[in-house]
Amino acid sequence: MEQKDLEMPRHSMAHVLAKAVMELYPTTKLTIGPAVDNGFYYDIDLDKNLTPEDFPAIEKKMKEIINKGEAFRREEVSKEKALELFKGNEYKTEIINELPADAVISLYYLGDDFFDLCRGPHVESTRNLQNMGFKIAKINGAYWRGNEKNKMLQRIYVYAFKDKKELNDYINMIEEAKKRDHRKLGKDLGLFFISDYAQGMPFFLPKGVTLKNELIKYWREIHKRYGYVEIETPIAMNRALWEKSGHWDHYKDNMYTFKVEDEDFAIKPMNCPGGMLVYKENIHSYKELPLRIGELGKVHRHEASGTLHGLFRVRCFTQDDAHIFMLPNQIEQEVKGVLDMVEEMYGIFNLPYHLELSTMPENHIGDVKDWEFAETALKNVLKDLGKDFVINEGDGAFYGPKIDIHIQDALGRTWQCGTIQLDMQLPKRFELEYIDENGEKKEPIMIHRVVYGSLERFIGIITENFAGAFPLWLAPEQVRVLALTDRNNDYVNSIVAKLQAEGFRAEADIRNEKVGYKIREGLSQKVPYLIIVGDEEEKNGTISIRGRGNENKTGLNLADFIERLKEEVKTKKI
């Protein structure tokens, strides 16, 4: 059942919850109870603080109401009548008083003894809800109408799905998500942390930096193969640049600004204007185009504190930007080239994705004809490649339409990471030029594109996708070598030295601890391979390994094992 098909039964279930609460706690004042993506909630004003111990009684009462098969009945009343019916409930009367004097107000009855102010619609009766799976999830505090000056209410969240199977599947997914939460894994595995001194600005620890550097190394390898050069631009530039680019007018609220000798500066929220200046620094011939320029630029954006979430929503991040300057007849081949790169890079991580074409927004800049040309070009590319896509009307960047690439993670959630933006505006604003075959000055067209998007968000996604058990090529620690006894310490160190000489991230564990403890710790740290050696291995010059998937092997030759590791890294085996 689609989400839109669940909206009506979920909202009807909210009335069932409201009736159940009123029967159990008659002094309750009801406010509002909308449907949401995974169920519904209802905000109530009640002197008693509800706790999880109260959930079973509420759920039982809801089931009793549902099993009665009571009908939902709509009744329209005047504003005067509505105020009379809800006298004593200041929340409902506030809503009613905001309506015009001649407004027709609808109530919905559930049975004969319960009614609520509601626009509807609802299912015919609670018989339509009898197969639904539902469960009270939690209770949070919520200010009336989201205003902290208003009274704090109790918000009862309820999961609600088509049936019990879908409910259980969702609850299992939530539990799995908790285990995979990148914030917890980031701390447990020593990857990153976020300090109260810099909210939304991650600190990467040595293992996290190793992981990040491996992603960057791969990014550089593939970009070199696809014909990109790499640049670096300043992290802060003056107001005149941001006015020229249009960001000062369209994005200033999200920018960090400061003054230098009475001149306004801004820390860059994106890399694009710097890329314009790099292109403009030299005279270009049509023979040089397309010119593909990449940058791993650190950007800062002022996100509201309430939206910050681990690495998924931060205030500073590394963006794997690239700008492609091209001729009009090169648009389709270049967009295809980017989509080929996306297919290859996401394929390495086994990440499925879908495409959305976002069109001209209301606050766009530039001529509508340019927008129509650009949107048509992107549609033609997607159609020529046989790519499925949906159109996201009005969600393009202010300077051009874009293809947004939404990846799907192991839990079925989607994340917008990559994007391909076709821009015919910034080249005009920056007066970019190339010399054509007739010696005349022409204006290039450009593509803005990212694949990782935010490197930080991408790390958060793959951390959860792999549940912290990164493939060998990405793992911050690839091999840990354990000694069964102190007698074997020198042998352990010699193995580590050979592994490190071959370029592997290997560590020795020669602590005076029981080997079982050291194995458990290595497994909890998600190290791909543990090598365990004792007297027998040292005598025979062999190793024993403990790998993922309960792999246990003894009597292996170290040189053969190293070749196996090399092959795994080379192929980027998942």
N, C-alpha and C positions, 0 to 999 in steps of 0.2 A: 504493500500500500504506500503510495506517494505521500510526502509530507503534507501537501495541500489537501489530500483526502482525509488526513487525520486531524486537521484543524478543527472541524466541527465536532467530532466526537470528543476531542480533548477539551474543548471549551465547555461542552455539555458535562464532562466529568468534573470540571471546576465547580459547576453548580451542585453536583452531587457532594463534592467535598464541603462546599459552603453549608449545605443542608445538614450534613453529618456533624460538622463543628457546632452549628447552632443547636442541634439536639443534645449534644454532649455538654456544651458550654453556652447556655442561653443568654448570658450577658455579652456575648461576642458582638462586636460591630464589624460588619463586612465592608470591604472597600472595593477592590477590583480583582479579577481573576482571569487573565488572558492565557491562551495557548502559547507554548514556546516549542522550540525544535524537538525537544525530547519528552514533552509532556505538557505541563501547565503549572501555574502557581496561583495562590490566592493570598492577598495581604489582609490581615485581620488585626483588629484592636481588641486585645483580651488581657485582663489583669493577670491571669495565670501565665507564667512562662512555660510554653510547651517544650517537652524534651523527647528524645527518642523513645523513652518508656511509654509515652502517650500514643505513639504511632499505631501499635496493634489495635487499640480500641477504636481509633479513627478509621483505620482500614476496615475493621469489622463492621462498623456502622455504615460505611460507604457500600460494602457488599450487600448489606441488608436492604438498603435503599434501591440498589440496582436490581436485586432479585425480586422486588415488588412489582417491577415492570411499570412504574408510574410514568404518565405522559408529561411531556413538556408542552405547555400551553401559552401562547402569546396573547397579551392584552395590551391595548393602547389606552393611555390615560392622558389627561391634561397635565400641564405643569403644576397647577394648583393641587390636583389630586395626588400627583407624585410626591410633592412636598409634604402633604398630609400623611401619606403612607410611610414615608421614611423619616418622619419627625423623630428626633432623638439620635439620628445617625448623621453627625455633622459631615461625614465624608460623602455620603450619597447626596445630601442636600447641597453641598458645595458644587458637585457635578451638575445637579439639576438647575441650580441658580445661574449657571453659566450658559444655559440654553436660552434661545429666544423665547419670548412670552407666549408665542403661538406654536411652539414646538410640540409635535406629537411624540410622546414618550412611550417607549415600549417596556413592558415587564414580561418576564417569563416565569410562569408557575411550574413547579415540580411537585406533582400531587396537588392536594387542596390546601396544604398548610404552609407551603414555603414559596416565596417569590423573591425575585431579585431584579434590580434595574439592569437592563441588558438590551443591546441592539440585535443580538442573535446573529445568525440563525442557530438552531439546535437540532439534534436528532429527534425523531418522532417520540420515542420513549426510551426509558432506561433498558428496555429489552435489547435495543441496538448496541448497548454497551456491555452486555453480559459476557462476551468472549474476550473483551479487552484485558490485557495484562497491565496492572498498575502497582506502584509501590511508592510510599512516601520516602523521598530521598533525604531531605534535610530541612531545617528551619534556620533562616537567617533573619537578621534585623534589616529593615528597609524603611527609610524615611518616607512619609506620605508624599507622593508625587516627586520623590527623589530630592527633596529640598531639606537640607540638614537643619533648617530652622523649624521644620514641622516635627510632629511627634514621630517617634520610632515605633513602627509596627512590626508584627511577626509575619514573615513571608514563608508560607508552606510550599515547598517544591515537591512535585509528584512526577515520577516517571510514568508515562502512559504510552502503550503501543498496541498494535492491532490485536495481538494475542500474547499468551504467556511466553511462548517461544521467543518472539521478538524482544519481549521485555528481558528475559533471561540472557539472550544474546547481547543486549545492550549493557546489562549489568556486568556480564563477564568482560566485555570490552573495556568498561570503566575500570575494573579491577586490573586488567592487563595494562591499561594506560598508566595506572599508578605505579606499577612495577617498572614501566619503561620511562617514567617521567625524567626528562633530561636534566631537570634541576637537581633531583636526588642523585642520579647517576653521575652528573658532573661533579658533585661533591664527593661521592663514594670513590670515584675513580681518579680524583685529583686533577680534573680537567680545567675547571673555572670556578669563580665565585663572583658575586656582586655585593659590593660594600654599601652600607648606608651613606658613606661619604661620596658615593658616585652612583646614585640610583640609575639603573638602566644602562650602565656602562661596564661591561664585563671585564674582569681581571682574568687573563688566561695564565694558568700555571704551566710548569715545564711540559707535562704530558699533553695538556691542551694545545700548547704552542706546537708541539711535534705533530699532532693531528692536523692542526691548521696548516702547517707548513707542507705536509704531504698533499693536502688538497690544492694548495697553491702550486706545488711542483707539478701536479697533474695538469692543472689549468694552464701553466706555462708550456708544458710539452704539447698539449693539443692545440693551443693557439699558435704556436710556432708552425705546426703542421698545416694549419688552416690559413697561414699567411698573414698573421698579425705581428705588429711591432708593439713594444711596451713602452709606456711613458710614466712619468710621475709629475703631478702638479701640486701647487701649494695647498695647504689645508685651510687657509684663510685668504680672502681677497676683498678688495674694497667695494663700497656700495655701487660705484659707477658700473662695475661689471655685472652685478646682480640686477641693476636697473635695465641694462642692455639686454640681458637674457630674459627678463620678465619675471624672474623669481622674486624680486623685491615687491612687486605688486601682487603676485599670485601666491607667494609662499612664505612671506616674511614672518607670519605668526609661528611658523615651525622652525625658524632659523635662530641661531645664537649670534647675537650681534654685540659689537664692542667698539670702542674708539681707540685710534692711534693718532696722537697729535691732532686731535679735534676732527679727524676724518673717520667716517663710519666704515667699519669692516664687518664681515660676516664669516663665520666658520662654514665651510661648504656643506650644504645638505645633499648635494649630488656633484658628480664630477664633470658634467657636461660643459659648463662654460670654460673650464680650464682646457678641455679638449678643443674647443673652438679657437682658443688663443694659440694652441700648439699648431693647428692647421694654418692659421693666419700668419704665422711667423715666416713662412716661406712662400714663394711663388710656385704654383703647381701647374703641370701640364696635364691634358686629358689622358696622356699616355701613362701617368702615374696612378690613375684611378682604375679600379677602386683602391682606396687607401684605408687599410684596416688598422685602427689604433686601439690598443687595450690598456686599461689601467686598473690596478688593485688599489683603489682610493679609499681612505678612511673618511667617512662622512658623519655628520652629527645632525640630528633632527630633534626638535623639542616635542616629544610625545607626552601626553598627559600621564601623570603618575598612575592613575587608575587603570591605564591600558598596558602598563609594563608587565612582561611575562617572561621570565627567564631569558633565553636567547631568542625567543620567538618575536618579542617586541622590545626593542632596545632603543637607546638614544644615540648610541654611536656604533657603527658597524663598518665592515670592509665590504665594498661593493665591487664586484668583478665587472666593471664597466667596459664597454668597447664602443667606439664610434666609427662607423664606416662611411667614408665620403665617396660619392659615386656619381656616375652619369645617369640621366633618366632611364636610358635603355638597359641599365645594369641592376635596376631595382629587384626584379624577380629572381635573377640568379643569386643575388646577395642574400635575399630573404631565405631562399632555398638553402644556401650555404649555412646560414645560422640554424635553420631547422635541422639540417644534417648533423651539425655539431651538438645540438640539444639531444637528438636521438642517441648519439654516441655517448655523451657524457652521462645522461640519465640512465642509459642502459648499463653502464659500469656499476651503478648502485642498485640496479634492478627496480627502478622507480617508474611505474606507469604514470601517464599524464594525459590531460586533455587540453584543448586549445579554446580560447575565447577571443573573438575580435571585438575590441572596444572602440566605439565610434566617437564622433565629435561631441564634446561637452558644451554646456551653455557658456562657460567662461573661457571659451577658446580664443586664441589669437590667430590672425591671418585670414586670408580670403577663403570663402566657402568653397570656391572652385578648386583650390589647392587641396582642401580636405577631401572633396569628392574624388579627385584624382588619386590621392594617397589611399583612401579606403578601397577603391576599386582595384588598385594594384595589389593590396594585401589579400583581398578576396580571390583574385585571379591566381595568386601563388598557392593558396590553400586548396583551391579547386583543382588546379593542375596537378598537385601532389596527391590528390585524393584524400586529403586530411578532413576528418570530421571536426566541425567547430560550431560553436554557438555565438550569436551576436549579442554583445553586451552594450546596448544602446546608451550613448551619452557618458561613457566611463573612460574615454580616452584621456591622454595627458593634455594639458592646455595648449600644447604646441603640435600635437599630431595624434593620429590613430595608432593603435598598437595591437599586437597579438600577445595576449597574456597566456603563460604556460603554467598550469596548475598540476602539481604532482600529487600523487596519492601515496600515503604512507601505509605501514603495515597494519594499522588499525582502521584503514578505510577513510581517514580524514584527508582533506585536500588543502594544499598550501600553494599560494601564488608565489613562485620564485622567479622563474625566467620571464623575460619580456622582450619583445621586438617592437620598437617604436619608430615609425616612419615620420621624419621631420622635414618639413619644407619651410619652417618659420625661423629657426635659429640661424640657418645660413644667411637668410635675409637680414636679420637683426645684426649679425656680426660682419655683414658684407663680405662673405667668403666668396672666393673666385677660383676659377681655373682657366687656363688658356686652351681654347678648343683647336681643332685641326685647321681652322681658318685664321688663327691668331687673334680671335676675339675673346673677350672676357665673358665667362658664363658662371652661373651660380650652381654649385653642386647640390645634390640632394643627399641627405644623410640618414643613417640608421643609428639609433641608440639601442644597445642590447646588453642584457645580462643573462647568465645561465644559472650560476649559483644564486644570484640575486644578492641577498645579504649572506655573506660567508658565515656569520654567526647563526642566523636562522637555519641555514643548511646544516650546520654542525648539530644544532638542536634536533633537527628532523632525523638525520641519520643516526644520532645517538639513540633516539627512541626506536628507530627502525631496526637497528641491530641489537637493541636492548643493551648497549654498551659493549657488546662482543664484536668489535670491529674486525673486518677482514684483515688478513696478515699485513697487506701493504699499507693499511692505514693505522694499525694498532700502535699506540705510543710505545708499548713494550711488547716486542714480538716473541721473545723466548726468555724464559727464566730457568736457570740451571740450579738444581737443588742437590745438596750433599746429604747422603744417608748418615755419615759420621764425619767427625772432624778430620779423620785420616784421609778423607776424599777431597778436602778443600782445594789442594793444589790442582787436582784433576779437574775440578769444577772451574777454577780460574783459567786453566789452559783451554777448556772448551769455550768459555765466554770470549777469550781473546781471539780464538779462531773465528767465531761467529761475528764479532765486531770487525775483524779484519775484512770480512766479506760484506760489510756494510749493514749488518743486521743490528737491530736495537735489542741487545741481550744484556741481562743482568744476572748476577750470582746471588744465591741465597744460601749463605754458609753460617747462618745464625745457629746458636746452640738451642734449637727447638726440635720437637718431634717432627719427623718428616710428614706425618699425617696433617699436622697443623699447617706446615708450610705449603702442602698441596692444596688444602682447603683455601688458604689465603690467596694462592696464585689463581685458583679457579674463581674466587670471588672478585678478583681484580681483572677478570676476563682476559688473562694472558692467553694468546692462541695456543702456545705450546710450552709445556713444562718438560724439561729434561731432568731425569732423576738418575743419579749415579752413586754406586757404592763400591765395595771392594771387588765384586765380580766384574762390574763394568770396567773399572780401572785396570784390573788384571788383563782383561781381554781387549782393551782399547775400544770398547763399544759404548753405546748409550741406550737408555730406556726412555720412552717418551709417553707423556699423557697429553692427548690432544682433545679438541672439542668433539662433542658427539660421542663421549665415552671411549675414545680411541686409546688403547693401551698396547704398546709394542715394546719388546725387549730385544737385546742383541743386535741393535742397528749400528750400521757404520756411519760415523759422523759426516764423512764426505758425501755419502749418498743422501743423507738427510739435508745437508746444505743445498744440494742440487734440487731437492724437492722444494725447499723454501724459495729458492731463486725462481723456480717455475711458477709458484703461487703468486709471487710478487709481480713477475713479468706479465702474467695473464690477468692480474688483479682479480683473482678468484674470490668469489663471495663465500 
